[in-house]
Each structure stands twice: as structure tokens, then as C-alpha cells.
Amino acid sequence: FSEHRLYNDGESTRNIDWKLFARSDKLFVKRFEEETNLRCRILIDSSSSMYFPILPKLDFDHPNKMWFSVYAAAALVQLFRRQRDAFGLTLFSDQIQFNSPVRSTPKHQQMVFNELEKLLEPYDQLVQKTTQVTSALHEIAESIHRRSLVIIFSDMFEDTAQKEELFSAIQHLKHNKHEVILFHVVDKKLEIDFEFENRPYRFVDMETGNELKLHPNEIRTRYAEAMNKAHQELKLKCSQFEIDYVEADIALGLHQVLLPYILKRQKMH
């Protein structure tokens, strides 16, 4: 059972809730999960690297990757509810942190919003969590038994030595004929183009705490080439597995997320 809706004249009386009619003197029909238009599951990478960059204040003009992902997910959930689609939320880092059922009720929506809000805590109040996208995706793929639209928000910062295992995990999501959209959440200016000022920096790994002192100008070209090569390879693999890949630059707004979702949903109906 999912929720009630008002009975429409002329339709079948099979699912009328007569007990509710006795209490309210109004006809309501029971609506079940199977009757929802689409089943959607949002996956959010909750590892520490998703809190980059660390800023004194977060808003639409100054987001970090987690802030961007949370608000994008919340906007999608609102669309799911309007379209009567069922939805669930999964949070993962080095393991599954949270995994909700798939529902379409207002109560379920509020529960999902509450979990999303918890992700907005300041970075300095959080426990460092590493990224293990590979194992998390395998576990999630095994747990989704019915054909669904799977939407992933992650910076995909996985150990490059496990590259083939990562591609295998992505492919696993397609095993049960799920439709998959990967929103590769990045701060393009800093993480891809490496546009830091011309001065020495101390770079700190947000997941391990390892530090490295260097001058950005000394490695900018090699760094940008390596990052772009890795992203192109990820895009190619997603294309081979028929997974929609979207590079979501946190500086460019939520339309990067909403438009691909709307187009994907139209194709599925």
C-alpha cells in the first residue's frame, strides 16, 4: 500500500477503502506501489571528498559538491512526488551508510528530506570517510530487484589501481535492465582545470589527511591532462554500457541535473 486518493466517478470500486469511508463519509481509493509510474533510486556519495571546497558559507552561488548534490536530489524528489513516481535514497562512502525503501508518500518524502539535510553538516564536524564506489555499487546493484531509474551523484574519486573494478561495478547496475544516470559532480575550476593562484599551497587529502606541499604552476599541465584522460575514459565506459554520463560542474547550477532527468523520463515512457 502506498497512499489514498479520491475516488473518481465511473472507475472500478475494487480498491475503495470502505473502512475509511465509514469514518469520513468520503470515497477514497487505495493506491499501491505497483501503480506508480516509475521507480527511482538516488545514490549519493557521502565520502569526505564530496565536501570540497570547504567554504565559510554555502549557497547557490558558493556551493560545495555535497551541497550541490543534496539540493539537486531534493529537487528531483519533488519532481518524483509531482509525477507520482516512487523513490528511494541510498548514501554510501566506503560502505552503505543509509538505504531507504522505495515509496511515494508525503511521509516518505519528508523522511528522505530529513536524511538529505543531515548531509549538510559542516565538514569539521564529520568523521573522515573514504570513497569505495566499486563495492558500494556492487552491493546496491544486488539490492535493487525491480527495474528502476538509478541516479548517482559522486565525484568518482576511486583508486586508479581499481579502475577496471569500478567499470565492472558500473556495468553491474545495468544487469537487471536498470536505467542509470551518473552525475559526475566536480568543481571544474579547481579539480579539473587546477586554477589555483600562482603561489605555494599545502594540499590536504580530505579522506586520508595526507598532505602535499607544491606550487600549482609546476604540475598544472600534467595534472589537467591526467584528469581529463580519466574523465574521458569514464565517459567512454558509460557510453559502452548505455549509462547516461553528465559532468555536473557545481558552478553551473541545477539545470544540469534536472534537464537530463526530464529527458530520460520522457524516453522511458
PAMARRO-650805 format. One record per residue (C-alpha): residue in one letter; residue number from 1; x, y, z. Coordinates in steps of 0.5 Angstrom, whole numbers. Example, Ala and Ser with C-alpha at 12.3 -4.5 7.8 and 13.67 -1.06 7.14 Angstrom:
2
<site><aa>a</aa><i>1</i><east>25</east><north>-9</north><up>16</up></site>
<site><aa>s</aa><i>2</i><east>27</east><north>-2</north><up>14</up></site>
This chain:
269
<site><aa>f</aa><i>1</i><east>0</east><north>0</north><up>0</up></site>
<site><aa>s</aa><i>2</i><east>3</east><north>7</north><up>-2</up></site>
<site><aa>e</aa><i>3</i><east>-3</east><north>12</north><up>-1</up></site>
<site><aa>h</aa><i>4</i><east>-10</east><north>14</north><up>-1</up></site>
<site><aa>r</aa><i>5</i><east>-13</east><north>19</north><up>-7</up></site>
<site><aa>l</aa><i>6</i><east>-20</east><north>21</north><up>-8</up></site>
<site><aa>y</aa><i>7</i><east>-25</east><north>16</north><up>-12</up></site>
<site><aa>n</aa><i>8</i><east>-27</east><north>19</north><up>-19</up></site>
<site><aa>d</aa><i>9</i><east>-34</east><north>17</north><up>-21</up></site>
<site><aa>g</aa><i>10</i><east>-34</east><north>11</north><up>-26</up></site>
<site><aa>e</aa><i>11</i><east>-28</east><north>8</north><up>-24</up></site>
<site><aa>s</aa><i>12</i><east>-27</east><north>1</north><up>-21</up></site>
<site><aa>t</aa><i>13</i><east>-30</east><north>0</north><up>-14</up></site>
<site><aa>r</aa><i>14</i><east>-25</east><north>-5</north><up>-13</up></site>
<site><aa>n</aa><i>15</i><east>-20</east><north>-1</north><up>-9</up></site>
<site><aa>i</aa><i>16</i><east>-24</east><north>3</north><up>-5</up></site>
<site><aa>d</aa><i>17</i><east>-23</east><north>4</north><up>3</up></site>
<site><aa>w</aa><i>18</i><east>-29</east><north>2</north><up>6</up></site>
<site><aa>k</aa><i>19</i><east>-27</east><north>3</north><up>13</up></site>
<site><aa>l</aa><i>20</i><east>-24</east><north>10</north><up>11</up></site>
<site><aa>f</aa><i>21</i><east>-31</east><north>11</north><up>8</up></site>
<site><aa>a</aa><i>22</i><east>-34</east><north>9</north><up>14</up></site>
<site><aa>r</aa><i>23</i><east>-30</east><north>14</north><up>18</up></site>
<site><aa>s</aa><i>24</i><east>-30</east><north>20</north><up>13</up></site>
<site><aa>d</aa><i>25</i><east>-36</east><north>19</north><up>9</up></site>
<site><aa>k</aa><i>26</i><east>-32</east><north>20</north><up>3</up></site>
<site><aa>l</aa><i>27</i><east>-30</east><north>15</north><up>-2</up></site>
<site><aa>f</aa><i>28</i><east>-22</east><north>14</north><up>-2</up></site>
<site><aa>v</aa><i>29</i><east>-18</east><north>9</north><up>-7</up></site>
<site><aa>k</aa><i>30</i><east>-12</east><north>5</north><up>-4</up></site>
<site><aa>r</aa><i>31</i><east>-6</east><north>7</north><up>-9</up></site>
<site><aa>f</aa><i>32</i><east>-1</east><north>1</north><up>-9</up></site>
<site><aa>e</aa><i>33</i><east>7</east><north>2</north><up>-10</up></site>
<site><aa>e</aa><i>34</i><east>6</east><north>-2</north><up>-17</up></site>
<site><aa>e</aa><i>35</i><east>1</east><north>3</north><up>-19</up></site>
<site><aa>t</aa><i>36</i><east>7</east><north>9</north><up>-19</up></site>
<site><aa>n</aa><i>37</i><east>9</east><north>11</north><up>-26</up></site>
<site><aa>l</aa><i>38</i><east>17</east><north>10</north><up>-25</up></site>
<site><aa>r</aa><i>39</i><east>21</east><north>7</north><up>-19</up></site>
<site><aa>c</aa><i>40</i><east>27</east><north>12</north><up>-18</up></site>
<site><aa>r</aa><i>41</i><east>33</east><north>11</north><up>-13</up></site>
<site><aa>i</aa><i>42</i><east>38</east><north>17</north><up>-12</up></site>
<site><aa>l</aa><i>43</i><east>45</east><north>15</north><up>-10</up></site>
<site><aa>i</aa><i>44</i><east>49</east><north>20</north><up>-6</up></site>
<site><aa>d</aa><i>45</i><east>57</east><north>19</north><up>-5</up></site>
<site><aa>s</aa><i>46</i><east>58</east><north>21</north><up>2</up></site>
<site><aa>s</aa><i>47</i><east>65</east><north>21</north><up>3</up></site>
<site><aa>s</aa><i>48</i><east>69</east><north>27</north><up>5</up></site>
<site><aa>s</aa><i>49</i><east>72</east><north>29</north><up>-1</up></site>
<site><aa>m</aa><i>50</i><east>65</east><north>31</north><up>-3</up></site>
<site><aa>y</aa><i>51</i><east>65</east><north>37</north><up>2</up></site>
<site><aa>f</aa><i>52</i><east>70</east><north>40</north><up>-3</up></site>
<site><aa>p</aa><i>53</i><east>71</east><north>46</north><up>-3</up></site>
<site><aa>i</aa><i>54</i><east>71</east><north>48</north><up>4</up></site>
<site><aa>l</aa><i>55</i><east>67</east><north>55</north><up>5</up></site>
<site><aa>p</aa><i>56</i><east>65</east><north>59</north><up>10</up></site>
<site><aa>k</aa><i>57</i><east>58</east><north>60</north><up>8</up></site>
<site><aa>l</aa><i>58</i><east>55</east><north>55</north><up>3</up></site>
<site><aa>d</aa><i>59</i><east>49</east><north>58</north><up>-2</up></site>
<site><aa>f</aa><i>60</i><east>47</east><north>57</north><up>-9</up></site>
<site><aa>d</aa><i>61</i><east>53</east><north>62</north><up>-11</up></site>
<site><aa>h</aa><i>62</i><east>58</east><north>59</north><up>-7</up></site>
<site><aa>p</aa><i>63</i><east>57</east><north>51</north><up>-6</up></site>
<site><aa>n</aa><i>64</i><east>61</east><north>45</north><up>-5</up></site>
<site><aa>k</aa><i>65</i><east>60</east><north>38</north><up>-8</up></site>
<site><aa>m</aa><i>66</i><east>56</east><north>36</north><up>-3</up></site>
<site><aa>w</aa><i>67</i><east>51</east><north>42</north><up>-2</up></site>
<site><aa>f</aa><i>68</i><east>50</east><north>42</north><up>-10</up></site>
<site><aa>s</aa><i>69</i><east>48</east><north>34</north><up>-9</up></site>
<site><aa>v</aa><i>70</i><east>44</east><north>35</north><up>-4</up></site>
<site><aa>y</aa><i>71</i><east>40</east><north>41</north><up>-7</up></site>
<site><aa>a</aa><i>72</i><east>40</east><north>37</north><up>-14</up></site>
<site><aa>a</aa><i>73</i><east>37</east><north>31</north><up>-10</up></site>
<site><aa>a</aa><i>74</i><east>32</east><north>35</north><up>-6</up></site>
<site><aa>a</aa><i>75</i><east>29</east><north>38</north><up>-13</up></site>
<site><aa>l</aa><i>76</i><east>29</east><north>31</north><up>-16</up></site>
<site><aa>v</aa><i>77</i><east>25</east><north>28</north><up>-10</up></site>
<site><aa>q</aa><i>78</i><east>20</east><north>34</north><up>-11</up></site>
<site><aa>l</aa><i>79</i><east>19</east><north>32</north><up>-18</up></site>
<site><aa>f</aa><i>80</i><east>18</east><north>25</north><up>-17</up></site>
<site><aa>r</aa><i>81</i><east>12</east><north>27</north><up>-12</up></site>
<site><aa>r</aa><i>82</i><east>9</east><north>31</north><up>-17</up></site>
<site><aa>q</aa><i>83</i><east>9</east><north>26</north><up>-22</up></site>
<site><aa>r</aa><i>84</i><east>7</east><north>20</north><up>-17</up></site>
<site><aa>d</aa><i>85</i><east>14</east><north>16</north><up>-18</up></site>
<site><aa>a</aa><i>86</i><east>16</east><north>12</north><up>-12</up></site>
<site><aa>f</aa><i>87</i><east>23</east><north>14</north><up>-10</up></site>
<site><aa>g</aa><i>88</i><east>29</east><north>12</north><up>-5</up></site>
<site><aa>l</aa><i>89</i><east>35</east><north>14</north><up>-2</up></site>
<site><aa>t</aa><i>90</i><east>42</east><north>11</north><up>-1</up></site>
<site><aa>l</aa><i>91</i><east>48</east><north>14</north><up>2</up></site>
<site><aa>f</aa><i>92</i><east>55</east><north>11</north><up>1</up></site>
<site><aa>s</aa><i>93</i><east>62</east><north>12</north><up>2</up></site>
<site><aa>d</aa><i>94</i><east>67</east><north>6</north><up>4</up></site>
<site><aa>q</aa><i>95</i><east>60</east><north>2</north><up>5</up></site>
<site><aa>i</aa><i>96</i><east>53</east><north>3</north><up>5</up></site>
<site><aa>q</aa><i>97</i><east>51</east><north>9</north><up>10</up></site>
<site><aa>f</aa><i>98</i><east>44</east><north>9</north><up>9</up></site>
<site><aa>n</aa><i>99</i><east>39</east><north>6</north><up>5</up></site>
<site><aa>s</aa><i>100</i><east>31</east><north>7</north><up>5</up></site>
<site><aa>p</aa><i>101</i><east>25</east><north>3</north><up>2</up></site>
<site><aa>v</aa><i>102</i><east>22</east><north>6</north><up>-5</up></site>
<site><aa>r</aa><i>103</i><east>16</east><north>10</north><up>-3</up></site>
<site><aa>s</aa><i>104</i><east>12</east><north>15</north><up>-6</up></site>
<site><aa>t</aa><i>105</i><east>8</east><north>18</north><up>0</up></site>
<site><aa>p</aa><i>106</i><east>9</east><north>25</north><up>3</up></site>
<site><aa>k</aa><i>107</i><east>11</east><north>22</north><up>10</up></site>
<site><aa>h</aa><i>108</i><east>17</east><north>18</north><up>6</up></site>
<site><aa>q</aa><i>109</i><east>19</east><north>25</north><up>2</up></site>
<site><aa>q</aa><i>110</i><east>20</east><north>28</north><up>9</up></site>
<site><aa>m</aa><i>111</i><east>24</east><north>22</north><up>11</up></site>
<site><aa>v</aa><i>112</i><east>28</east><north>23</north><up>5</up></site>
<site><aa>f</aa><i>113</i><east>29</east><north>31</north><up>6</up></site>
<site><aa>n</aa><i>114</i><east>31</east><north>29</north><up>13</up></site>
<site><aa>e</aa><i>115</i><east>37</east><north>25</north><up>11</up></site>
<site><aa>l</aa><i>116</i><east>39</east><north>30</north><up>6</up></site>
<site><aa>e</aa><i>117</i><east>39</east><north>35</north><up>11</up></site>
<site><aa>k</aa><i>118</i><east>44</east><north>31</north><up>15</up></site>
<site><aa>l</aa><i>119</i><east>49</east><north>31</north><up>10</up></site>
<site><aa>l</aa><i>120</i><east>49</east><north>39</north><up>10</up></site>
<site><aa>e</aa><i>121</i><east>53</east><north>39</north><up>17</up></site>
<site><aa>p</aa><i>122</i><east>60</east><north>43</north><up>17</up></site>
<site><aa>y</aa><i>123</i><east>66</east><north>39</north><up>15</up></site>
<site><aa>d</aa><i>124</i><east>70</east><north>40</north><up>21</up></site>
<site><aa>q</aa><i>125</i><east>64</east><north>36</north><up>25</up></site>
<site><aa>l</aa><i>126</i><east>64</east><north>30</north><up>21</up></site>
<site><aa>v</aa><i>127</i><east>68</east><north>24</north><up>21</up></site>
<site><aa>q</aa><i>128</i><east>73</east><north>23</north><up>15</up></site>
<site><aa>k</aa><i>129</i><east>70</east><north>17</north><up>10</up></site>
<site><aa>t</aa><i>130</i><east>74</east><north>15</north><up>4</up></site>
<site><aa>t</aa><i>131</i><east>71</east><north>13</north><up>-2</up></site>
<site><aa>q</aa><i>132</i><east>69</east><north>6</north><up>-4</up></site>
<site><aa>v</aa><i>133</i><east>65</east><north>7</north><up>-10</up></site>
<site><aa>t</aa><i>134</i><east>66</east><north>0</north><up>-13</up></site>
<site><aa>s</aa><i>135</i><east>64</east><north>-4</north><up>-7</up></site>
<site><aa>a</aa><i>136</i><east>58</east><north>0</north><up>-6</up></site>
<site><aa>l</aa><i>137</i><east>56</east><north>0</north><up>-13</up></site>
<site><aa>h</aa><i>138</i><east>56</east><north>-8</north><up>-13</up></site>
<site><aa>e</aa><i>139</i><east>52</east><north>-8</north><up>-6</up></site>
<site><aa>i</aa><i>140</i><east>47</east><north>-3</north><up>-9</up></site>
<site><aa>a</aa><i>141</i><east>46</east><north>-7</north><up>-16</up></site>
<site><aa>e</aa><i>142</i><east>45</east><north>-13</north><up>-12</up></site>
<site><aa>s</aa><i>143</i><east>39</east><north>-10</north><up>-7</up></site>
<site><aa>i</aa><i>144</i><east>35</east><north>-7</north><up>-13</up></site>
<site><aa>h</aa><i>145</i><east>31</east><north>-13</north><up>-15</up></site>
<site><aa>r</aa><i>146</i><east>26</east><north>-9</north><up>-20</up></site>
<site><aa>r</aa><i>147</i><east>27</east><north>-5</north><up>-26</up></site>
<site><aa>s</aa><i>148</i><east>29</east><north>2</north><up>-24</up></site>
<site><aa>l</aa><i>149</i><east>32</east><north>9</north><up>-26</up></site>
<site><aa>v</aa><i>150</i><east>38</east><north>10</north><up>-22</up></site>
<site><aa>i</aa><i>151</i><east>41</east><north>17</north><up>-21</up></site>
<site><aa>i</aa><i>152</i><east>48</east><north>17</north><up>-18</up></site>
<site><aa>f</aa><i>153</i><east>52</east><north>23</north><up>-15</up></site>
<site><aa>s</aa><i>154</i><east>59</east><north>22</north><up>-14</up></site>
<site><aa>d</aa><i>155</i><east>66</east><north>25</north><up>-15</up></site>
<site><aa>m</aa><i>156</i><east>68</east><north>18</north><up>-17</up></site>
<site><aa>f</aa><i>157</i><east>75</east><north>19</north><up>-13</up></site>
<site><aa>e</aa><i>158</i><east>77</east><north>12</north><up>-13</up></site>
<site><aa>d</aa><i>159</i><east>84</east><north>9</north><up>-13</up></site>
<site><aa>t</aa><i>160</i><east>86</east><north>9</north><up>-20</up></site>
<site><aa>a</aa><i>161</i><east>89</east><north>2</north><up>-19</up></site>
<site><aa>q</aa><i>162</i><east>82</east><north>-1</north><up>-18</up></site>
<site><aa>k</aa><i>163</i><east>80</east><north>3</north><up>-25</up></site>
<site><aa>e</aa><i>164</i><east>77</east><north>-4</north><up>-28</up></site>
<site><aa>e</aa><i>165</i><east>73</east><north>-6</north><up>-22</up></site>
<site><aa>l</aa><i>166</i><east>70</east><north>1</north><up>-22</up></site>
<site><aa>f</aa><i>167</i><east>68</east><north>0</north><up>-29</up></site>
<site><aa>s</aa><i>168</i><east>65</east><north>-7</north><up>-27</up></site>
<site><aa>a</aa><i>169</i><east>61</east><north>-4</north><up>-22</up></site>
<site><aa>i</aa><i>170</i><east>58</east><north>1</north><up>-26</up></site>
<site><aa>q</aa><i>171</i><east>56</east><north>-5</north><up>-31</up></site>
<site><aa>h</aa><i>172</i><east>53</east><north>-9</north><up>-26</up></site>
<site><aa>l</aa><i>173</i><east>48</east><north>-3</north><up>-25</up></site>
<site><aa>k</aa><i>174</i><east>45</east><north>-5</north><up>-32</up></site>
<site><aa>h</aa><i>175</i><east>45</east><north>-12</north><up>-30</up></site>
<site><aa>n</aa><i>176</i><east>38</east><north>-12</north><up>-29</up></site>
<site><aa>k</aa><i>177</i><east>36</east><north>-7</north><up>-34</up></site>
<site><aa>h</aa><i>178</i><east>36</east><north>-1</north><up>-30</up></site>
<site><aa>e</aa><i>179</i><east>37</east><north>6</north><up>-33</up></site>
<site><aa>v</aa><i>180</i><east>42</east><north>9</north><up>-30</up></site>
<site><aa>i</aa><i>181</i><east>45</east><north>17</north><up>-30</up></site>
<site><aa>l</aa><i>182</i><east>51</east><north>18</north><up>-27</up></site>
<site><aa>f</aa><i>183</i><east>52</east><north>26</north><up>-25</up></site>
<site><aa>h</aa><i>184</i><east>60</east><north>26</north><up>-24</up></site>
<site><aa>v</aa><i>185</i><east>60</east><north>32</north><up>-19</up></site>
<site><aa>v</aa><i>186</i><east>66</east><north>36</north><up>-20</up></site>
<site><aa>d</aa><i>187</i><east>69</east><north>43</north><up>-18</up></site>
<site><aa>k</aa><i>188</i><east>71</east><north>44</north><up>-25</up></site>
<site><aa>k</aa><i>189</i><east>75</east><north>50</north><up>-24</up></site>
<site><aa>l</aa><i>190</i><east>80</east><north>47</north><up>-18</up></site>
<site><aa>e</aa><i>191</i><east>79</east><north>40</north><up>-19</up></site>
<site><aa>i</aa><i>192</i><east>80</east><north>39</north><up>-27</up></site>
<site><aa>d</aa><i>193</i><east>83</east><north>46</north><up>-29</up></site>
<site><aa>f</aa><i>194</i><east>87</east><north>47</north><up>-23</up></site>
<site><aa>e</aa><i>195</i><east>86</east><north>54</north><up>-23</up></site>
<site><aa>f</aa><i>196</i><east>90</east><north>56</north><up>-16</up></site>
<site><aa>e</aa><i>197</i><east>94</east><north>62</north><up>-15</up></site>
<site><aa>n</aa><i>198</i><east>101</east><north>63</north><up>-17</up></site>
<site><aa>r</aa><i>199</i><east>104</east><north>61</north><up>-10</up></site>
<site><aa>p</aa><i>200</i><east>106</east><north>55</north><up>-6</up></site>
<site><aa>y</aa><i>201</i><east>100</east><north>51</north><up>-3</up></site>
<site><aa>r</aa><i>202</i><east>99</east><north>46</north><up>2</up></site>
<site><aa>f</aa><i>203</i><east>94</east><north>41</north><up>-1</up></site>
<site><aa>v</aa><i>204</i><east>91</east><north>36</north><up>4</up></site>
<site><aa>d</aa><i>205</i><east>87</east><north>30</north><up>2</up></site>
<site><aa>m</aa><i>206</i><east>80</east><north>30</north><up>5</up></site>
<site><aa>e</aa><i>207</i><east>79</east><north>23</north><up>6</up></site>
<site><aa>t</aa><i>208</i><east>86</east><north>21</north><up>9</up></site>
<site><aa>g</aa><i>209</i><east>89</east><north>27</north><up>12</up></site>
<site><aa>n</aa><i>210</i><east>95</east><north>26</north><up>8</up></site>
<site><aa>e</aa><i>211</i><east>99</east><north>33</north><up>6</up></site>
<site><aa>l</aa><i>212</i><east>103</east><north>35</north><up>0</up></site>
<site><aa>k</aa><i>213</i><east>106</east><north>42</north><up>-1</up></site>
<site><aa>l</aa><i>214</i><east>107</east><north>44</north><up>-8</up></site>
<site><aa>h</aa><i>215</i><east>107</east><north>50</north><up>-13</up></site>
<site><aa>p</aa><i>216</i><east>101</east><north>49</north><up>-18</up></site>
<site><aa>n</aa><i>217</i><east>104</east><north>52</north><up>-24</up></site>
<site><aa>e</aa><i>218</i><east>109</east><north>46</north><up>-23</up></site>
<site><aa>i</aa><i>219</i><east>104</east><north>41</north><up>-24</up></site>
<site><aa>r</aa><i>220</i><east>98</east><north>44</north><up>-27</up></site>
<site><aa>t</aa><i>221</i><east>99</east><north>42</north><up>-35</up></site>
<site><aa>r</aa><i>222</i><east>101</east><north>35</north><up>-33</up></site>
<site><aa>y</aa><i>223</i><east>95</east><north>35</north><up>-27</up></site>
<site><aa>a</aa><i>224</i><east>90</east><north>37</north><up>-32</up></site>
<site><aa>e</aa><i>225</i><east>92</east><north>32</north><up>-38</up></site>
<site><aa>a</aa><i>226</i><east>91</east><north>26</north><up>-33</up></site>
<site><aa>m</aa><i>227</i><east>85</east><north>29</north><up>-30</up></site>
<site><aa>n</aa><i>228</i><east>82</east><north>30</north><up>-37</up></site>
<site><aa>k</aa><i>229</i><east>84</east><north>23</north><up>-39</up></site>
<site><aa>a</aa><i>230</i><east>81</east><north>19</north><up>-33</up></site>
<site><aa>h</aa><i>231</i><east>74</east><north>23</north><up>-35</up></site>
<site><aa>q</aa><i>232</i><east>74</east><north>21</north><up>-42</up></site>
<site><aa>e</aa><i>233</i><east>76</east><north>14</north><up>-40</up></site>
<site><aa>l</aa><i>234</i><east>70</east><north>14</north><up>-35</up></site>
<site><aa>k</aa><i>235</i><east>65</east><north>17</north><up>-41</up></site>
<site><aa>l</aa><i>236</i><east>67</east><north>12</north><up>-46</up></site>
<site><aa>k</aa><i>237</i><east>66</east><north>6</north><up>-41</up></site>
<site><aa>c</aa><i>238</i><east>59</east><north>10</north><up>-39</up></site>
<site><aa>s</aa><i>239</i><east>57</east><north>10</north><up>-47</up></site>
<site><aa>q</aa><i>240</i><east>59</east><north>3</north><up>-48</up></site>
<site><aa>f</aa><i>241</i><east>55</east><north>1</north><up>-42</up></site>
<site><aa>e</aa><i>242</i><east>49</east><north>5</north><up>-44</up></site>
<site><aa>i</aa><i>243</i><east>49</east><north>9</north><up>-38</up></site>
<site><aa>d</aa><i>244</i><east>48</east><north>17</north><up>-39</up></site>
<site><aa>y</aa><i>245</i><east>54</east><north>21</north><up>-36</up></site>
<site><aa>v</aa><i>246</i><east>53</east><north>28</north><up>-34</up></site>
<site><aa>e</aa><i>247</i><east>59</east><north>32</north><up>-32</up></site>
<site><aa>a</aa><i>248</i><east>56</east><north>37</north><up>-26</up></site>
<site><aa>d</aa><i>249</i><east>60</east><north>43</north><up>-25</up></site>
<site><aa>i</aa><i>250</i><east>58</east><north>46</north><up>-18</up></site>
<site><aa>a</aa><i>251</i><east>59</east><north>53</north><up>-21</up></site>
<site><aa>l</aa><i>252</i><east>54</east><north>52</north><up>-27</up></site>
<site><aa>g</aa><i>253</i><east>47</east><north>51</north><up>-23</up></site>
<site><aa>l</aa><i>254</i><east>42</east><north>45</north><up>-22</up></site>
<site><aa>h</aa><i>255</i><east>39</east><north>45</north><up>-29</up></site>
<site><aa>q</aa><i>256</i><east>45</east><north>41</north><up>-31</up></site>
<site><aa>v</aa><i>257</i><east>41</east><north>35</north><up>-27</up></site>
<site><aa>l</aa><i>258</i><east>34</east><north>37</north><up>-28</up></site>
<site><aa>l</aa><i>259</i><east>34</east><north>37</north><up>-35</up></site>
<site><aa>p</aa><i>260</i><east>38</east><north>30</north><up>-36</up></site>
<site><aa>y</aa><i>261</i><east>33</east><north>27</north><up>-32</up></site>
<site><aa>i</aa><i>262</i><east>27</east><north>30</north><up>-35</up></site>
<site><aa>l</aa><i>263</i><east>29</east><north>28</north><up>-42</up></site>
<site><aa>k</aa><i>264</i><east>31</east><north>21</north><up>-39</up></site>
<site><aa>r</aa><i>265</i><east>24</east><north>20</north><up>-36</up></site>
<site><aa>q</aa><i>266</i><east>21</east><north>22</north><up>-43</up></site>
<site><aa>k</aa><i>267</i><east>25</east><north>17</north><up>-46</up></site>
<site><aa>m</aa><i>268</i><east>22</east><north>11</north><up>-41</up></site>
<site><aa>h</aa><i>269</i><east>15</east><north>13</north><up>-42</up></site>
